[in-house]
Amino acid sequence: AGDFQTVVGRCNLSDPSGRITNNWKSSGLLPNSTSGLMLPNGDYWTFIIGNGTVSPSGNQIPSNAFMVSDNGHSIVTHNNGVNVNTNGTPIGGRPTYKGATYTDNIIYAWGDVTPNILSLPNGVLVNSSFGVSMVQQLAVGVYEITISTFDQVNGVAVNFAGASITANIVQMGETPQCAFIFPSRVDANNKFKLRIYYQTGCAPVDLPFMFKVCGRLQ
């Protein structure tokens, strides 16, 4: 542990910045020791719960159960896994527990978007968002969203191939919008498309929308 860290448990992974002195919330960037990418000082860990093991030959196999950064976000590392086969039959894996947080039940990205804003470079107004690096209007009723999450432990960008997307149309005034919104799957570049069509005639239409992305990341 550095002079500013608290470490409990056993066989913990070290802070990937390699810091040994107090940089609490300080400005500037430090390289991630695995990826070499420059990350803000405050994103590195000030509290670590180790849950590593020791091999039969006596070698430590470090890992962490939980970390808290200098600037206050927390990271869990438990992937609860799959409890059902692709054919719908049960596997009999681990149950999910009330109140538990896993890496595969977190909302990784969300957004509130107003489309067809021609004065803006990407044709949309992103009213608010989280975990989103780009939103573009490709055509009437067609929008492309790019999401971005970094695995600080392994020093790599995360692939969203196992993500689940929920999207809804925002009602304008008191008149119901008789339209549907359809999400695609996330592609290899962490992009997905949302398409909005009128119920009658299935013609594309621009309407405000919101979305959430969660799931088991690769």
ABEGO torsion letter per residue (X at the ends): XBAABBBBEBGBBBBAAGBABBABGBBEBBBBAAAGBBBBAAABBABBBBABBBBAAGBBBBBBABBBBAAGBBBBABBAEBABBAAGBBAGBBBBBBGBBBAAABBABBBBBBBGBAABAAGBBBABBBGBABBBBABBGBBBBBBBBBBAAAGBBBBAAABBBBBBBBBBEABBBBBBBBBBBBBAAGBBBBBBBBABGGBBBBBBBBBBBBEBBX
